[in-house]
């Protein structure tokens, strides 16, 4: 379920197995934190760095925010494959 506003988040919390936060592609950590939990400012919609850095960042997001599903633009599928390998089994 994709959600943005407080009412939709409440329904998703009660009913959905998976929730996609409806935020812009340049949303900062602060903006996303209003939807989940507070953490330092930095975009949560873009991954940068080496495959190891991206895998570590995704693990941090899972640990601190409970975000365990991500979507990747098909144009970056091949480049993202090493990140998936690093996260396999974690």
N, C-alpha and C positions, 0 to 999 in steps of 0.2 A: 504494500500500500504506500503510495507517495503522499506525503503530508507536508504542510507548511505552517498553517495556523494552529492556535492552541486547541481548538475544538477537534480538528482532524488528528492532531497528535494524541489527544485523549482517547478518541475512538481507536486509533492504531494501537495504543498501549493496551487497550482492553481486548482487541479482536485480532490484530495482525500477527502473523508469524515473522514477517520481514517488513521493515519500514525503510523507505527511501525518503530522505529529507529533501524537500523541495527548496533548494537554495541556489543562488546564482553560482556560476563557475568560478568567480573570484571571491566567494564568501570567505571571510576570515575565521580564524578559530573563535574569536569573540562572538561573531554572529552565529556560528554553529553552536557555541557553548550555551547561548540563550535557549537553544532547543534541547540540549543534553546536559552537560556539566562544564564548569568553567576551567579553561586551560589557556595558556599563553597565545597571543595573537599570531596567526600565520594561516594561510589558506589550507582548508581541508579538502578542497576540490581538485587540487593539482599535486601530483607527486613529482619531485625533482631529485636528482642525484644518481648515484650508482645503484645497481640492483640491490646491493646490500643495504644501502641507506633507505631505499624505498621500502624494502621488506621490513626493516626495523621501524620505520615510521608507521607502516600499516599495523604492525604488532602493537606499537604504542597506542594507536587509535583504538584498537580492539580492547586493550587493557584498560585504558582510561575512559573511553566513551562507549564501549560496547559495540562499536562498529565492526561488523564481521563480513559484510558483503560490499564489494566494490564493483563498479562497471568500468570497462576500459573501451575507449573508442577503437573500432576495428583497425584504424590506421596505425595504432600503437600495439596491436596484438603481438606481433613478433618481438618487438622490443621489450614487452612486458613479460614474456615467457620465463626469463631467468628469475624474475621476482617470484613468480608462481612456484618455481622449483625450490627457491629458498624458503618459502612458506609451507611447502608440502609437509603435512604431518604435525604442524605446530598448533 
